[in-house]
């Protein structure tokens, strides 16, 4: 039985015992080791999604709520993309439109920010700090996906999406500090004060 695109996936049983011997299933049902590079890649994407959820659980500025909520859903799409071998054409894949939407959000949130005069240290408001944690996890997810792409054929837009998302998370962290009236912590080379 097929389901509509927006219909949630139904899970009736959480544990299956199928992974007890160190293997798991890809999205096409094929079995592989849990040490496979694709598993590391979409595992890092899952961790990133949790970090975005933690950000949303805080005092997130209103103009970021819908953006981060959409990103959480798209990160599930991305995980699905990474978990299904490319020879399955009709599967869910990250699209150029999703990448362009991230670029649009980068431009929108960056428009009113002051010019950068130094590297920004992670911190400031709690929401900004959480966004910086999400940004660093995103960078790791990108590296893991890049590593997996050296061994398996992956959707190249999955890598572009992660690269653009890390840029957006950086911009959102800066915007969160601005919205909270927090001065951005800046790197002062050689300073130990």
PyMOL commands that place a pseudoatom at each C-alpha (Angstrom):
pseudoatom trace, name=CA, resn=UNK, resi=1, chain=A, elem=C, hetatm=0, pos=[0.000, 0.000, 0.000]
pseudoatom trace, name=CA, resn=UNK, resi=2, chain=A, elem=C, hetatm=0, pos=[1.446, 3.375, -0.993]
pseudoatom trace, name=CA, resn=UNK, resi=3, chain=A, elem=C, hetatm=0, pos=[1.156, 6.509, 1.123]
pseudoatom trace, name=CA, resn=UNK, resi=4, chain=A, elem=C, hetatm=0, pos=[0.874, 10.191, 0.293]
pseudoatom trace, name=CA, resn=UNK, resi=5, chain=A, elem=C, hetatm=0, pos=[4.116, 12.209, 0.295]
pseudoatom trace, name=CA, resn=UNK, resi=6, chain=A, elem=C, hetatm=0, pos=[3.076, 14.228, 3.381]
pseudoatom trace, name=CA, resn=UNK, resi=7, chain=A, elem=C, hetatm=0, pos=[1.674, 11.248, 5.284]
pseudoatom trace, name=CA, resn=UNK, resi=8, chain=A, elem=C, hetatm=0, pos=[3.833, 10.346, 8.292]
pseudoatom trace, name=CA, resn=UNK, resi=9, chain=A, elem=C, hetatm=0, pos=[5.660, 7.028, 8.338]
pseudoatom trace, name=CA, resn=UNK, resi=10, chain=A, elem=C, hetatm=0, pos=[3.980, 4.577, 10.709]
pseudoatom trace, name=CA, resn=UNK, resi=11, chain=A, elem=C, hetatm=0, pos=[6.148, 2.612, 13.111]
pseudoatom trace, name=CA, resn=UNK, resi=12, chain=A, elem=C, hetatm=0, pos=[4.458, -0.157, 15.018]
pseudoatom trace, name=CA, resn=UNK, resi=13, chain=A, elem=C, hetatm=0, pos=[7.503, -1.692, 16.686]
pseudoatom trace, name=CA, resn=UNK, resi=14, chain=A, elem=C, hetatm=0, pos=[10.634, 0.152, 17.760]
pseudoatom trace, name=CA, resn=UNK, resi=15, chain=A, elem=C, hetatm=0, pos=[12.964, -2.754, 18.423]
pseudoatom trace, name=CA, resn=UNK, resi=16, chain=A, elem=C, hetatm=0, pos=[13.457, -5.407, 15.761]
pseudoatom trace, name=CA, resn=UNK, resi=17, chain=A, elem=C, hetatm=0, pos=[16.564, -7.281, 16.957]
pseudoatom trace, name=CA, resn=UNK, resi=18, chain=A, elem=C, hetatm=0, pos=[17.762, -7.016, 13.344]
pseudoatom trace, name=CA, resn=UNK, resi=19, chain=A, elem=C, hetatm=0, pos=[20.803, -4.952, 14.301]
pseudoatom trace, name=CA, resn=UNK, resi=20, chain=A, elem=C, hetatm=0, pos=[22.015, -7.047, 17.211]
pseudoatom trace, name=CA, resn=UNK, resi=21, chain=A, elem=C, hetatm=0, pos=[24.840, -8.554, 15.137]
pseudoatom trace, name=CA, resn=UNK, resi=22, chain=A, elem=C, hetatm=0, pos=[26.181, -5.178, 13.955]
pseudoatom trace, name=CA, resn=UNK, resi=23, chain=A, elem=C, hetatm=0, pos=[24.239, -4.869, 10.724]
pseudoatom trace, name=CA, resn=UNK, resi=24, chain=A, elem=C, hetatm=0, pos=[21.405, -2.593, 9.684]
pseudoatom trace, name=CA, resn=UNK, resi=25, chain=A, elem=C, hetatm=0, pos=[19.203, -2.059, 6.653]
pseudoatom trace, name=CA, resn=UNK, resi=26, chain=A, elem=C, hetatm=0, pos=[19.547, 0.699, 4.108]
pseudoatom trace, name=CA, resn=UNK, resi=27, chain=A, elem=C, hetatm=0, pos=[16.410, 2.354, 2.793]
pseudoatom trace, name=CA, resn=UNK, resi=28, chain=A, elem=C, hetatm=0, pos=[16.178, -0.191, -0.024]
pseudoatom trace, name=CA, resn=UNK, resi=29, chain=A, elem=C, hetatm=0, pos=[16.223, -3.106, 2.447]
pseudoatom trace, name=CA, resn=UNK, resi=30, chain=A, elem=C, hetatm=0, pos=[19.792, -4.223, 1.724]
pseudoatom trace, name=CA, resn=UNK, resi=31, chain=A, elem=C, hetatm=0, pos=[21.819, -5.199, 4.797]
pseudoatom trace, name=CA, resn=UNK, resi=32, chain=A, elem=C, hetatm=0, pos=[25.154, -3.571, 5.583]
pseudoatom trace, name=CA, resn=UNK, resi=33, chain=A, elem=C, hetatm=0, pos=[27.532, -3.162, 8.513]
pseudoatom trace, name=CA, resn=UNK, resi=34, chain=A, elem=C, hetatm=0, pos=[26.724, -0.417, 11.008]
pseudoatom trace, name=CA, resn=UNK, resi=35, chain=A, elem=C, hetatm=0, pos=[30.342, 0.679, 10.416]
pseudoatom trace, name=CA, resn=UNK, resi=36, chain=A, elem=C, hetatm=0, pos=[29.599, 1.569, 6.771]
pseudoatom trace, name=CA, resn=UNK, resi=37, chain=A, elem=C, hetatm=0, pos=[30.425, 5.197, 5.899]
pseudoatom trace, name=CA, resn=UNK, resi=38, chain=A, elem=C, hetatm=0, pos=[26.801, 5.846, 4.853]
pseudoatom trace, name=CA, resn=UNK, resi=39, chain=A, elem=C, hetatm=0, pos=[25.610, 4.921, 8.337]
pseudoatom trace, name=CA, resn=UNK, resi=40, chain=A, elem=C, hetatm=0, pos=[28.120, 7.370, 9.857]
pseudoatom trace, name=CA, resn=UNK, resi=41, chain=A, elem=C, hetatm=0, pos=[26.894, 10.069, 7.470]
pseudoatom trace, name=CA, resn=UNK, resi=42, chain=A, elem=C, hetatm=0, pos=[23.202, 9.768, 8.174]
pseudoatom trace, name=CA, resn=UNK, resi=43, chain=A, elem=C, hetatm=0, pos=[23.921, 9.159, 11.855]
pseudoatom trace, name=CA, resn=UNK, resi=44, chain=A, elem=C, hetatm=0, pos=[25.654, 12.551, 11.976]
pseudoatom trace, name=CA, resn=UNK, resi=45, chain=A, elem=C, hetatm=0, pos=[22.658, 14.068, 10.166]
pseudoatom trace, name=CA, resn=UNK, resi=46, chain=A, elem=C, hetatm=0, pos=[20.409, 12.549, 12.855]
pseudoatom trace, name=CA, resn=UNK, resi=47, chain=A, elem=C, hetatm=0, pos=[22.621, 14.061, 15.566]
pseudoatom trace, name=CA, resn=UNK, resi=48, chain=A, elem=C, hetatm=0, pos=[22.417, 17.410, 13.782]
pseudoatom trace, name=CA, resn=UNK, resi=49, chain=A, elem=C, hetatm=0, pos=[18.626, 17.149, 13.709]
pseudoatom trace, name=CA, resn=UNK, resi=50, chain=A, elem=C, hetatm=0, pos=[18.648, 16.594, 17.480]
pseudoatom trace, name=CA, resn=UNK, resi=51, chain=A, elem=C, hetatm=0, pos=[20.810, 19.686, 17.957]
pseudoatom trace, name=CA, resn=UNK, resi=52, chain=A, elem=C, hetatm=0, pos=[18.358, 21.732, 15.884]
pseudoatom trace, name=CA, resn=UNK, resi=53, chain=A, elem=C, hetatm=0, pos=[15.537, 20.331, 18.038]
pseudoatom trace, name=CA, resn=UNK, resi=54, chain=A, elem=C, hetatm=0, pos=[17.407, 21.407, 21.165]
pseudoatom trace, name=CA, resn=UNK, resi=55, chain=A, elem=C, hetatm=0, pos=[17.725, 24.892, 19.712]
pseudoatom trace, name=CA, resn=UNK, resi=56, chain=A, elem=C, hetatm=0, pos=[13.988, 24.984, 19.036]
pseudoatom trace, name=CA, resn=UNK, resi=57, chain=A, elem=C, hetatm=0, pos=[13.313, 23.916, 22.635]
pseudoatom trace, name=CA, resn=UNK, resi=58, chain=A, elem=C, hetatm=0, pos=[14.993, 27.113, 23.864]
pseudoatom trace, name=CA, resn=UNK, resi=59, chain=A, elem=C, hetatm=0, pos=[13.939, 30.735, 23.596]
pseudoatom trace, name=CA, resn=UNK, resi=60, chain=A, elem=C, hetatm=0, pos=[14.369, 30.803, 19.826]
pseudoatom trace, name=CA, resn=UNK, resi=61, chain=A, elem=C, hetatm=0, pos=[13.525, 34.064, 18.013]
pseudoatom trace, name=CA, resn=UNK, resi=62, chain=A, elem=C, hetatm=0, pos=[10.125, 33.839, 16.317]
pseudoatom trace, name=CA, resn=UNK, resi=63, chain=A, elem=C, hetatm=0, pos=[11.468, 34.502, 12.828]
pseudoatom trace, name=CA, resn=UNK, resi=64, chain=A, elem=C, hetatm=0, pos=[13.682, 31.407, 13.101]
pseudoatom trace, name=CA, resn=UNK, resi=65, chain=A, elem=C, hetatm=0, pos=[11.036, 28.937, 14.294]
pseudoatom trace, name=CA, resn=UNK, resi=66, chain=A, elem=C, hetatm=0, pos=[9.515, 28.055, 10.926]
pseudoatom trace, name=CA, resn=UNK, resi=67, chain=A, elem=C, hetatm=0, pos=[12.931, 27.985, 9.230]
pseudoatom trace, name=CA, resn=UNK, resi=68, chain=A, elem=C, hetatm=0, pos=[14.410, 25.570, 11.773]
pseudoatom trace, name=CA, resn=UNK, resi=69, chain=A, elem=C, hetatm=0, pos=[11.231, 23.461, 11.773]
pseudoatom trace, name=CA, resn=UNK, resi=70, chain=A, elem=C, hetatm=0, pos=[11.447, 23.111, 7.991]
pseudoatom trace, name=CA, resn=UNK, resi=71, chain=A, elem=C, hetatm=0, pos=[15.151, 22.251, 8.273]
pseudoatom trace, name=CA, resn=UNK, resi=72, chain=A, elem=C, hetatm=0, pos=[14.370, 19.481, 10.763]
pseudoatom trace, name=CA, resn=UNK, resi=73, chain=A, elem=C, hetatm=0, pos=[12.012, 17.892, 8.255]
pseudoatom trace, name=CA, resn=UNK, resi=74, chain=A, elem=C, hetatm=0, pos=[14.520, 18.353, 5.427]
pseudoatom trace, name=CA, resn=UNK, resi=75, chain=A, elem=C, hetatm=0, pos=[17.217, 16.680, 7.534]
pseudoatom trace, name=CA, resn=UNK, resi=76, chain=A, elem=C, hetatm=0, pos=[14.987, 13.589, 7.650]
pseudoatom trace, name=CA, resn=UNK, resi=77, chain=A, elem=C, hetatm=0, pos=[14.707, 13.853, 3.851]
pseudoatom trace, name=CA, resn=UNK, resi=78, chain=A, elem=C, hetatm=0, pos=[18.502, 14.096, 3.698]
pseudoatom trace, name=CA, resn=UNK, resi=79, chain=A, elem=C, hetatm=0, pos=[18.918, 11.041, 5.924]
pseudoatom trace, name=CA, resn=UNK, resi=80, chain=A, elem=C, hetatm=0, pos=[16.531, 9.138, 3.662]
pseudoatom trace, name=CA, resn=UNK, resi=81, chain=A, elem=C, hetatm=0, pos=[18.526, 10.278, 0.632]
pseudoatom trace, name=CA, resn=UNK, resi=82, chain=A, elem=C, hetatm=0, pos=[21.804, 9.050, 2.157]
pseudoatom trace, name=CA, resn=UNK, resi=83, chain=A, elem=C, hetatm=0, pos=[20.250, 5.725, 3.173]
pseudoatom trace, name=CA, resn=UNK, resi=84, chain=A, elem=C, hetatm=0, pos=[18.985, 4.723, -0.273]
pseudoatom trace, name=CA, resn=UNK, resi=85, chain=A, elem=C, hetatm=0, pos=[21.527, 3.759, -2.961]
pseudoatom trace, name=CA, resn=UNK, resi=86, chain=A, elem=C, hetatm=0, pos=[21.436, 6.072, -5.985]
pseudoatom trace, name=CA, resn=UNK, resi=87, chain=A, elem=C, hetatm=0, pos=[20.356, 3.334, -8.398]
pseudoatom trace, name=CA, resn=UNK, resi=88, chain=A, elem=C, hetatm=0, pos=[16.845, 3.688, -6.934]
pseudoatom trace, name=CA, resn=UNK, resi=89, chain=A, elem=C, hetatm=0, pos=[15.686, 6.669, -8.994]
pseudoatom trace, name=CA, resn=UNK, resi=90, chain=A, elem=C, hetatm=0, pos=[12.181, 7.175, -7.618]
pseudoatom trace, name=CA, resn=UNK, resi=91, chain=A, elem=C, hetatm=0, pos=[13.286, 7.750, -4.023]
pseudoatom trace, name=CA, resn=UNK, resi=92, chain=A, elem=C, hetatm=0, pos=[13.287, 10.913, -1.945]
pseudoatom trace, name=CA, resn=UNK, resi=93, chain=A, elem=C, hetatm=0, pos=[16.316, 13.064, -2.806]
pseudoatom trace, name=CA, resn=UNK, resi=94, chain=A, elem=C, hetatm=0, pos=[17.592, 16.472, -1.725]
pseudoatom trace, name=CA, resn=UNK, resi=95, chain=A, elem=C, hetatm=0, pos=[16.754, 18.994, -4.452]
pseudoatom trace, name=CA, resn=UNK, resi=96, chain=A, elem=C, hetatm=0, pos=[18.297, 22.137, -5.875]
pseudoatom trace, name=CA, resn=UNK, resi=97, chain=A, elem=C, hetatm=0, pos=[15.197, 24.005, -4.666]
pseudoatom trace, name=CA, resn=UNK, resi=98, chain=A, elem=C, hetatm=0, pos=[15.990, 23.030, -1.067]
pseudoatom trace, name=CA, resn=UNK, resi=99, chain=A, elem=C, hetatm=0, pos=[19.560, 24.309, -1.480]
pseudoatom trace, name=CA, resn=UNK, resi=100, chain=A, elem=C, hetatm=0, pos=[18.269, 27.559, -2.984]
pseudoatom trace, name=CA, resn=UNK, resi=101, chain=A, elem=C, hetatm=0, pos=[15.832, 27.983, -0.093]
pseudoatom trace, name=CA, resn=UNK, resi=102, chain=A, elem=C, hetatm=0, pos=[18.781, 27.776, 2.324]
pseudoatom trace, name=CA, resn=UNK, resi=103, chain=A, elem=C, hetatm=0, pos=[20.627, 30.396, 0.277]
pseudoatom trace, name=CA, resn=UNK, resi=104, chain=A, elem=C, hetatm=0, pos=[17.572, 32.646, 0.429]
pseudoatom trace, name=CA, resn=UNK, resi=105, chain=A, elem=C, hetatm=0, pos=[17.439, 32.307, 4.220]
pseudoatom trace, name=CA, resn=UNK, resi=106, chain=A, elem=C, hetatm=0, pos=[21.182, 33.049, 4.429]
pseudoatom trace, name=CA, resn=UNK, resi=107, chain=A, elem=C, hetatm=0, pos=[20.639, 36.281, 2.485]
pseudoatom trace, name=CA, resn=UNK, resi=108, chain=A, elem=C, hetatm=0, pos=[17.547, 37.241, 4.495]
pseudoatom trace, name=CA, resn=UNK, resi=109, chain=A, elem=C, hetatm=0, pos=[19.056, 36.752, 7.954]
pseudoatom trace, name=CA, resn=UNK, resi=110, chain=A, elem=C, hetatm=0, pos=[22.468, 38.168, 6.982]
pseudoatom trace, name=CA, resn=UNK, resi=111, chain=A, elem=C, hetatm=0, pos=[21.069, 41.388, 5.474]
pseudoatom trace, name=CA, resn=UNK, resi=112, chain=A, elem=C, hetatm=0, pos=[20.848, 43.326, 8.766]
pseudoatom trace, name=CA, resn=UNK, resi=113, chain=A, elem=C, hetatm=0, pos=[23.928, 41.893, 10.489]
pseudoatom trace, name=CA, resn=UNK, resi=114, chain=A, elem=C, hetatm=0, pos=[27.032, 44.016, 10.929]
pseudoatom trace, name=CA, resn=UNK, resi=115, chain=A, elem=C, hetatm=0, pos=[30.084, 43.236, 8.831]
pseudoatom trace, name=CA, resn=UNK, resi=116, chain=A, elem=C, hetatm=0, pos=[32.390, 40.648, 10.373]
pseudoatom trace, name=CA, resn=UNK, resi=117, chain=A, elem=C, hetatm=0, pos=[35.610, 42.140, 11.728]
pseudoatom trace, name=CA, resn=UNK, resi=118, chain=A, elem=C, hetatm=0, pos=[37.016, 38.959, 13.279]
pseudoatom trace, name=CA, resn=UNK, resi=119, chain=A, elem=C, hetatm=0, pos=[36.209, 35.283, 13.680]
pseudoatom trace, name=CA, resn=UNK, resi=120, chain=A, elem=C, hetatm=0, pos=[33.203, 34.743, 15.935]
pseudoatom trace, name=CA, resn=UNK, resi=121, chain=A, elem=C, hetatm=0, pos=[33.606, 32.548, 18.995]
pseudoatom trace, name=CA, resn=UNK, resi=122, chain=A, elem=C, hetatm=0, pos=[30.712, 30.183, 19.700]
pseudoatom trace, name=CA, resn=UNK, resi=123, chain=A, elem=C, hetatm=0, pos=[28.570, 31.736, 22.407]
pseudoatom trace, name=CA, resn=UNK, resi=124, chain=A, elem=C, hetatm=0, pos=[26.644, 34.811, 23.372]
pseudoatom trace, name=CA, resn=UNK, resi=125, chain=A, elem=C, hetatm=0, pos=[23.031, 33.932, 24.001]
pseudoatom trace, name=CA, resn=UNK, resi=126, chain=A, elem=C, hetatm=0, pos=[22.016, 30.362, 24.791]
pseudoatom trace, name=CA, resn=UNK, resi=127, chain=A, elem=C, hetatm=0, pos=[20.213, 30.024, 21.461]
pseudoatom trace, name=CA, resn=UNK, resi=128, chain=A, elem=C, hetatm=0, pos=[23.264, 31.315, 19.583]
pseudoatom trace, name=CA, resn=UNK, resi=129, chain=A, elem=C, hetatm=0, pos=[25.488, 28.836, 21.421]
pseudoatom trace, name=CA, resn=UNK, resi=130, chain=A, elem=C, hetatm=0, pos=[23.104, 25.992, 20.551]
pseudoatom trace, name=CA, resn=UNK, resi=131, chain=A, elem=C, hetatm=0, pos=[23.121, 27.078, 16.902]
pseudoatom trace, name=CA, resn=UNK, resi=132, chain=A, elem=C, hetatm=0, pos=[26.921, 27.021, 16.919]
pseudoatom trace, name=CA, resn=UNK, resi=133, chain=A, elem=C, hetatm=0, pos=[26.844, 23.457, 18.288]
pseudoatom trace, name=CA, resn=UNK, resi=134, chain=A, elem=C, hetatm=0, pos=[24.441, 22.531, 15.486]
pseudoatom trace, name=CA, resn=UNK, resi=135, chain=A, elem=C, hetatm=0, pos=[26.779, 24.236, 12.988]
pseudoatom trace, name=CA, resn=UNK, resi=136, chain=A, elem=C, hetatm=0, pos=[29.785, 22.174, 14.095]
pseudoatom trace, name=CA, resn=UNK, resi=137, chain=A, elem=C, hetatm=0, pos=[27.767, 18.955, 13.973]
pseudoatom trace, name=CA, resn=UNK, resi=138, chain=A, elem=C, hetatm=0, pos=[26.655, 19.974, 10.478]
pseudoatom trace, name=CA, resn=UNK, resi=139, chain=A, elem=C, hetatm=0, pos=[30.286, 20.359, 9.420]
pseudoatom trace, name=CA, resn=UNK, resi=140, chain=A, elem=C, hetatm=0, pos=[31.018, 16.861, 10.734]
pseudoatom trace, name=CA, resn=UNK, resi=141, chain=A, elem=C, hetatm=0, pos=[27.983, 15.466, 8.922]
pseudoatom trace, name=CA, resn=UNK, resi=142, chain=A, elem=C, hetatm=0, pos=[29.297, 17.085, 5.743]
pseudoatom trace, name=CA, resn=UNK, resi=143, chain=A, elem=C, hetatm=0, pos=[32.732, 15.488, 6.242]
pseudoatom trace, name=CA, resn=UNK, resi=144, chain=A, elem=C, hetatm=0, pos=[31.126, 12.104, 6.945]
pseudoatom trace, name=CA, resn=UNK, resi=145, chain=A, elem=C, hetatm=0, pos=[28.949, 12.394, 3.826]
pseudoatom trace, name=CA, resn=UNK, resi=146, chain=A, elem=C, hetatm=0, pos=[31.981, 13.420, 1.778]
pseudoatom trace, name=CA, resn=UNK, resi=147, chain=A, elem=C, hetatm=0, pos=[33.844, 10.367, 3.076]
pseudoatom trace, name=CA, resn=UNK, resi=148, chain=A, elem=C, hetatm=0, pos=[30.898, 8.147, 2.172]
pseudoatom trace, name=CA, resn=UNK, resi=149, chain=A, elem=C, hetatm=0, pos=[30.786, 9.698, -1.308]
pseudoatom trace, name=CA, resn=UNK, resi=150, chain=A, elem=C, hetatm=0, pos=[34.348, 8.497, -1.895]
pseudoatom trace, name=CA, resn=UNK, resi=151, chain=A, elem=C, hetatm=0, pos=[33.145, 4.908, -1.392]
pseudoatom trace, name=CA, resn=UNK, resi=152, chain=A, elem=C, hetatm=0, pos=[29.563, 5.019, -2.688]
pseudoatom trace, name=CA, resn=UNK, resi=153, chain=A, elem=C, hetatm=0, pos=[27.646, 7.038, -5.236]
pseudoatom trace, name=CA, resn=UNK, resi=154, chain=A, elem=C, hetatm=0, pos=[25.633, 9.673, -3.351]
pseudoatom trace, name=CA, resn=UNK, resi=155, chain=A, elem=C, hetatm=0, pos=[23.408, 12.529, -4.426]
pseudoatom trace, name=CA, resn=UNK, resi=156, chain=A, elem=C, hetatm=0, pos=[25.873, 15.431, -4.844]
pseudoatom trace, name=CA, resn=UNK, resi=157, chain=A, elem=C, hetatm=0, pos=[23.169, 17.857, -3.670]
pseudoatom trace, name=CA, resn=UNK, resi=158, chain=A, elem=C, hetatm=0, pos=[23.234, 16.165, -0.250]
pseudoatom trace, name=CA, resn=UNK, resi=159, chain=A, elem=C, hetatm=0, pos=[26.776, 17.506, 0.206]
pseudoatom trace, name=CA, resn=UNK, resi=160, chain=A, elem=C, hetatm=0, pos=[25.845, 20.948, -1.116]
pseudoatom trace, name=CA, resn=UNK, resi=161, chain=A, elem=C, hetatm=0, pos=[22.838, 21.068, 1.234]
pseudoatom trace, name=CA, resn=UNK, resi=162, chain=A, elem=C, hetatm=0, pos=[25.015, 20.348, 4.279]
pseudoatom trace, name=CA, resn=UNK, resi=163, chain=A, elem=C, hetatm=0, pos=[27.584, 22.937, 3.238]
pseudoatom trace, name=CA, resn=UNK, resi=164, chain=A, elem=C, hetatm=0, pos=[24.909, 25.601, 2.777]
pseudoatom trace, name=CA, resn=UNK, resi=165, chain=A, elem=C, hetatm=0, pos=[23.138, 24.623, 5.996]
pseudoatom trace, name=CA, resn=UNK, resi=166, chain=A, elem=C, hetatm=0, pos=[26.306, 25.126, 8.037]
pseudoatom trace, name=CA, resn=UNK, resi=167, chain=A, elem=C, hetatm=0, pos=[26.536, 28.640, 6.584]
pseudoatom trace, name=CA, resn=UNK, resi=168, chain=A, elem=C, hetatm=0, pos=[22.927, 29.314, 7.543]
pseudoatom trace, name=CA, resn=UNK, resi=169, chain=A, elem=C, hetatm=0, pos=[23.413, 28.010, 11.082]
pseudoatom trace, name=CA, resn=UNK, resi=170, chain=A, elem=C, hetatm=0, pos=[26.384, 30.379, 11.504]
pseudoatom trace, name=CA, resn=UNK, resi=171, chain=A, elem=C, hetatm=0, pos=[24.299, 33.314, 10.257]
pseudoatom trace, name=CA, resn=UNK, resi=172, chain=A, elem=C, hetatm=0, pos=[21.373, 32.319, 12.492]
pseudoatom trace, name=CA, resn=UNK, resi=173, chain=A, elem=C, hetatm=0, pos=[23.701, 32.208, 15.519]
pseudoatom trace, name=CA, resn=UNK, resi=174, chain=A, elem=C, hetatm=0, pos=[24.816, 35.746, 14.743]
pseudoatom trace, name=CA, resn=UNK, resi=175, chain=A, elem=C, hetatm=0, pos=[21.191, 36.825, 14.223]
pseudoatom trace, name=CA, resn=UNK, resi=176, chain=A, elem=C, hetatm=0, pos=[20.151, 35.200, 17.517]
pseudoatom trace, name=CA, resn=UNK, resi=177, chain=A, elem=C, hetatm=0, pos=[22.803, 37.203, 19.371]
pseudoatom trace, name=CA, resn=UNK, resi=178, chain=A, elem=C, hetatm=0, pos=[21.644, 40.389, 17.643]
pseudoatom trace, name=CA, resn=UNK, resi=179, chain=A, elem=C, hetatm=0, pos=[18.003, 39.660, 18.498]
pseudoatom trace, name=CA, resn=UNK, resi=180, chain=A, elem=C, hetatm=0, pos=[18.906, 39.063, 22.159]
pseudoatom trace, name=CA, resn=UNK, resi=181, chain=A, elem=C, hetatm=0, pos=[21.068, 42.180, 22.334]
pseudoatom trace, name=CA, resn=UNK, resi=182, chain=A, elem=C, hetatm=0, pos=[24.171, 40.084, 23.032]
pseudoatom trace, name=CA, resn=UNK, resi=183, chain=A, elem=C, hetatm=0, pos=[27.505, 41.307, 21.815]
pseudoatom trace, name=CA, resn=UNK, resi=184, chain=A, elem=C, hetatm=0, pos=[29.168, 38.712, 19.624]
pseudoatom trace, name=CA, resn=UNK, resi=185, chain=A, elem=C, hetatm=0, pos=[32.156, 37.081, 21.277]
pseudoatom trace, name=CA, resn=UNK, resi=186, chain=A, elem=C, hetatm=0, pos=[35.054, 37.679, 18.890]
pseudoatom trace, name=CA, resn=UNK, resi=187, chain=A, elem=C, hetatm=0, pos=[38.372, 35.906, 18.585]
pseudoatom trace, name=CA, resn=UNK, resi=188, chain=A, elem=C, hetatm=0, pos=[41.216, 38.056, 19.814]
pseudoatom trace, name=CA, resn=UNK, resi=189, chain=A, elem=C, hetatm=0, pos=[44.388, 36.301, 18.585]
pseudoatom trace, name=CA, resn=UNK, resi=190, chain=A, elem=C, hetatm=0, pos=[46.947, 35.764, 21.327]
pseudoatom trace, name=CA, resn=UNK, resi=191, chain=A, elem=C, hetatm=0, pos=[44.648, 37.106, 24.039]
pseudoatom trace, name=CA, resn=UNK, resi=192, chain=A, elem=C, hetatm=0, pos=[44.356, 34.989, 27.147]
pseudoatom trace, name=CA, resn=UNK, resi=193, chain=A, elem=C, hetatm=0, pos=[42.315, 37.514, 29.148]
for i in range(1, 193): cmd.bond("trace and resi %d" % i, "trace and resi %d" % (i + 1))
show_as sticks, trace
zoom trace
